[in-house]
Every structure is written in C-alpha cells, then in structure tokens.
Amino acid sequence: MTRDQWIEAFARELALEPPSEDQIDAILKLAATAAHASERTAAPIAAWLTGCSGRSLSEANDVAERVSEGK
C-alpha cells in the first residue's frame, strides 16, 4: 500500500476527506521543522496539536518556525 492509499483509507475510516497535495506539503514541512529543531517525536505531536488547535497549517508552520528560532 502506498502512502497516499493509506492516507485515503485512514481518512475514509475517520469520515474525513484526505488532505490535498498542498496540505500534505504543509504537514510535512511542519513535521520537518519540529523534528529538526527537537527530537523526532516532536513531529507527530506537533501535527496532532495543530489539528486540535483549529489553526491553519500555514499559521502552525509560522508558529513552528518561531518556536524553532526561540522567539
């Protein structure tokens, strides 16, 4: 099963639409920022926190960059 097939099946089971390619890119950027600025385990937790926050991926990426820069 490919990444996209898995994501589509997972989204379907959660009764959600799978993310668009732009959204996937933003999610991966967020994960990379968190993982490179800290321990790798920060990446999935940052993604979960973003989902819980209701903020956009763009805003979450801005926050992640600020946190990574110590601002």
N, CA and C atoms as an extended XYZ file, in Angstrom:
213
Properties=species:S:1:pos:R:3:atomname:S:1:resname:S:1:resid:I:1 pbc="F F F"
N         0.855       -1.175        0.000 N   MET     1
C         0.000        0.000        0.000 CA  MET     1
C         0.900        1.236        0.000 C   MET     1
N         0.586        2.187       -0.857 N   THR     2
C         1.365        3.420       -0.915 CA  THR     2
C         0.948        4.363        0.216 C   THR     2
N         1.755        5.396        0.401 N   ARG     3
C         1.430        6.427        1.388 CA  ARG     3
C         0.053        7.008        1.120 C   ARG     3
N        -0.192        7.390       -0.132 N   ASP     4
C        -1.457        8.039       -0.474 CA  ASP     4
C        -2.647        7.094       -0.313 C   ASP     4
N        -2.464        5.823       -0.644 N   GLN     5
C        -3.537        4.852       -0.447 CA  GLN     5
C        -3.859        4.706        1.036 C   GLN     5
N        -2.814        4.655        1.865 N   TRP     6
C        -3.013        4.505        3.297 CA  TRP     6
C        -3.730        5.729        3.859 C   TRP     6
N        -3.272        6.906        3.465 N   ILE     7
C        -3.892        8.142        3.947 CA  ILE     7
C        -5.354        8.208        3.526 C   ILE     7
N        -5.637        7.845        2.296 N   GLU     8
C        -7.019        7.865        1.806 CA  GLU     8
C        -7.890        6.897        2.605 C   GLU     8
N        -7.400        5.686        2.852 N   ALA     9
C        -8.163        4.700        3.624 CA  ALA     9
C        -8.355        5.170        5.069 C   ALA     9
N        -7.322        5.737        5.654 N   PHE    10
C        -7.396        6.228        7.030 CA  PHE    10
C        -8.408        7.369        7.127 C   PHE    10
N        -8.327        8.312        6.190 N   ALA    11
C        -9.275        9.432        6.166 CA  ALA    11
C       -10.704        8.923        6.014 C   ALA    11
N       -10.899        7.970        5.132 N   ARG    12
C       -12.240        7.414        4.913 CA  ARG    12
C       -12.781        6.798        6.205 C   ARG    12
N       -11.936        6.065        6.934 N   GLU    13
C       -12.358        5.444        8.195 CA  GLU    13
C       -12.695        6.490        9.261 C   GLU    13
N       -12.064        7.654        9.168 N   LEU    14
C       -12.349        8.749       10.096 CA  LEU    14
C       -13.468        9.661        9.596 C   LEU    14
N       -14.053        9.308        8.460 N   ALA    15
C       -15.121       10.096        7.826 CA  ALA    15
C       -14.631       11.497        7.472 C   ALA    15
N       -13.401       11.564        6.950 N   LEU    16
C       -12.800       12.830        6.531 CA  LEU    16
C       -12.347       12.733        5.084 C   LEU    16
N       -12.152       13.894        4.466 N   GLU    17
C       -11.529       13.947        3.149 CA  GLU    17
C       -10.021       13.850        3.349 C   GLU    17
N        -9.323       13.140        2.478 N   PRO    18
C        -7.867       13.121        2.603 CA  PRO    18
C        -7.294       14.499        2.280 C   PRO    18
N        -6.123       14.808        2.809 N   PRO    19
C        -5.529       16.116        2.539 CA  PRO    19
C        -5.121       16.251        1.076 C   PRO    19
N        -5.142       17.491        0.601 N   SER    20
C        -4.676       17.787       -0.760 CA  SER    20
C        -3.152       17.715       -0.795 C   SER    20
N        -2.596       17.745       -1.971 N   GLU    21
C        -1.131       17.728       -2.097 CA  GLU    21
C        -0.505       18.938       -1.403 C   GLU    21
N        -1.147       20.113       -1.529 N   ASP    22
C        -0.641       21.308       -0.845 CA  ASP    22
C        -0.687       21.126        0.668 C   ASP    22
N        -1.761       20.531        1.155 N   GLN    23
C        -1.860       20.274        2.588 CA  GLN    23
C        -0.809       19.264        3.047 C   GLN    23
N        -0.592       18.237        2.258 N   ILE    24
C         0.438       17.248        2.596 CA  ILE    24
C         1.796       17.920        2.669 C   ILE    24
N         2.090       18.784        1.705 N   ASP    25
C         3.366       19.506        1.719 CA  ASP    25
C         3.503       20.348        2.991 C   ASP    25
N         2.430       21.026        3.391 N   ALA    26
C         2.470       21.861        4.589 CA  ALA    26
C         2.620       21.012        5.860 C   ALA    26
N         1.947       19.871        5.889 N   ILE    27
C         2.072       18.962        7.033 CA  ILE    27
C         3.500       18.453        7.144 C   ILE    27
N         4.075       18.064        6.017 N   LEU    28
C         5.449       17.554        6.020 CA  LEU    28
C         6.448       18.643        6.395 C   LEU    28
N         6.177       19.880        5.990 N   LYS    29
C         7.040       20.991        6.383 CA  LYS    29
C         6.980       21.197        7.896 C   LYS    29
N         5.779       21.162        8.453 N   LEU    30
C         5.605       21.289        9.900 CA  LEU    30
C         6.355       20.172       10.622 C   LEU    30
N         6.193       18.951       10.144 N   ALA    31
C         6.865       17.811       10.767 CA  ALA    31
C         8.382       17.947       10.686 C   ALA    31
N         8.878       18.400        9.557 N   ALA    32
C        10.329       18.568        9.397 CA  ALA    32
C        10.862       19.641       10.336 C   ALA    32
N        10.142       20.743       10.455 N   THR    33
C        10.582       21.808       11.357 CA  THR    33
C        10.651       21.292       12.786 C   THR    33
N         9.607       20.611       13.220 N   ALA    34
C         9.569       20.083       14.594 CA  ALA    34
C        10.662       19.045       14.813 C   ALA    34
N        10.847       18.155       13.866 N   ALA    35
C        11.814       17.070       14.024 CA  ALA    35
C        13.251       17.570       14.004 C   ALA    35
N        13.521       18.592       13.208 N   HIS    36
C        14.893       19.094       13.097 CA  HIS    36
C        15.249       20.065       14.214 C   HIS    36
N        14.252       20.677       14.827 N   ALA    37
C        14.511       21.632       15.907 CA  ALA    37
C        14.520       20.953       17.275 C   ALA    37
N        14.112       19.702       17.309 N   SER    38
C        13.954       18.990       18.570 CA  SER    38
C        14.201       17.510       18.321 C   SER    38
N        13.562       16.684       19.105 N   GLU    39
C        13.604       15.247       18.866 CA  GLU    39
C        12.580       14.898       17.792 C   GLU    39
N        12.823       13.824       17.078 N   ARG    40
C        11.907       13.427       16.006 CA  ARG    40
C        10.485       13.234       16.482 C   ARG    40
N        10.319       12.795       17.697 N   THR    41
C         8.969       12.544       18.198 CA  THR    41
C         8.139       13.820       18.329 C   THR    41
N         8.771       14.976       18.237 N   ALA    42
C         8.016       16.229       18.267 CA  ALA    42
C         7.155       16.384       17.011 C   ALA    42
N         7.549       15.757       15.900 N   ALA    43
C         6.831       15.936       14.638 CA  ALA    43
C         5.382       15.454       14.692 C   ALA    43
N         5.115       14.204       15.071 N   PRO    44
C         3.702       13.792       15.094 CA  PRO    44
C         2.904       14.515       16.165 C   PRO    44
N         3.556       14.882       17.249 N   ILE    45
C         2.842       15.593       18.306 CA  ILE    45
C         2.500       17.006       17.843 C   ILE    45
N         3.406       17.646       17.105 N   ALA    46
C         3.112       18.975       16.548 CA  ALA    46
C         1.940       18.899       15.577 C   ALA    46
N         1.890       17.844       14.776 N   ALA    47
C         0.775       17.676       13.843 CA  ALA    47
C        -0.533       17.488       14.601 C   ALA    47
N        -0.510       16.694       15.656 N   TRP    48
C        -1.705       16.458       16.465 CA  TRP    48
C        -2.159       17.758       17.125 C   TRP    48
N        -1.221       18.507       17.692 N   LEU    49
C        -1.559       19.775       18.331 CA  LEU    49
C        -2.171       20.748       17.335 C   LEU    49
N        -1.643       20.764       16.119 N   THR    50
C        -2.197       21.636       15.082 CA  THR    50
C        -3.647       21.264       14.805 C   THR    50
N        -3.906       19.975       14.678 N   GLY    51
C        -5.280       19.529       14.453 CA  GLY    51
C        -6.207       19.925       15.585 C   GLY    51
N        -5.733       19.807       16.801 N   CYS    52
C        -6.546       20.164       17.971 CA  CYS    52
C        -6.769       21.668       18.076 C   CYS    52
N        -5.808       22.441       17.581 N   SER    53
C        -5.882       23.893       17.741 CA  SER    53
C        -6.912       24.554       16.835 C   SER    53
N        -7.220       23.921       15.724 N   GLY    54
C        -8.131       24.525       14.762 CA  GLY    54
C        -7.469       25.595       13.905 C   GLY    54
N        -6.163       25.793       14.092 N   ARG    55
C        -5.446       26.792       13.286 CA  ARG    55
C        -5.089       26.209       11.926 C   ARG    55
N        -4.819       27.080       10.974 N   SER    56
C        -4.451       26.624        9.637 CA  SER    56
C        -3.038       26.049        9.651 C   SER    56
N        -2.736       25.247        8.646 N   LEU    57
C        -1.380       24.712        8.522 CA  LEU    57
C        -0.366       25.824        8.323 C   LEU    57
N        -0.758       26.853        7.598 N   SER    58
C         0.132       27.988        7.382 CA  SER    58
C         0.479       28.660        8.703 C   SER    58
N        -0.529       28.896        9.522 N   GLU    59
C        -0.294       29.522       10.812 CA  GLU    59
C         0.542       28.610       11.709 C   GLU    59
N         0.248       27.327       11.700 N   ALA    60
C         1.018       26.384       12.512 CA  ALA    60
C         2.476       26.346       12.074 C   ALA    60
N         2.715       26.423       10.770 N   ASN    61
C         4.094       26.451       10.286 CA  ASN    61
C         4.808       27.719       10.738 C   ASN    61
N         4.109       28.841       10.737 N   ASP    62
C         4.699       30.088       11.236 CA  ASP    62
C         5.059       29.960       12.717 C   ASP    62
N         4.156       29.376       13.491 N   VAL    63
C         4.409       29.178       14.920 CA  VAL    63
C         5.603       28.248       15.111 C   VAL    63
N         5.654       27.173       14.351 N   ALA    64
C         6.767       26.216       14.461 CA  ALA    64
C         8.098       26.886       14.149 C   ALA    64
N         8.110       27.740       13.146 N   GLU    65
C         9.342       28.458       12.807 CA  GLU    65
C         9.760       29.379       13.952 C   GLU    65
N         8.811       30.105       14.529 N   ARG    66
C         9.123       30.988       15.665 CA  ARG    66
C         9.662       30.195       16.845 C   ARG    66
N         9.020       29.086       17.159 N   VAL    67
C         9.476       28.250       18.271 CA  VAL    67
C        10.894       27.728       18.001 C   VAL    67
N        11.127       27.328       16.773 N   SER    68
C        12.441       26.786       16.397 CA  SER    68
C        13.530       27.836       16.484 C   SER    68
N        13.172       29.088       16.224 N   GLU    69
C        14.123       30.188       16.281 CA  GLU    69
C        14.248       30.758       17.703 C   GLU    69
N        13.441       30.246       18.625 N   GLY    70
C        13.498       30.712       20.001 CA  GLY    70
C        12.824       32.035       20.245 C   GLY    70
N        11.874       32.402       19.396 N   LYS    71
C        11.182       33.692       19.523 CA  LYS    71
C         9.890       33.529       20.276 C   LYS    71
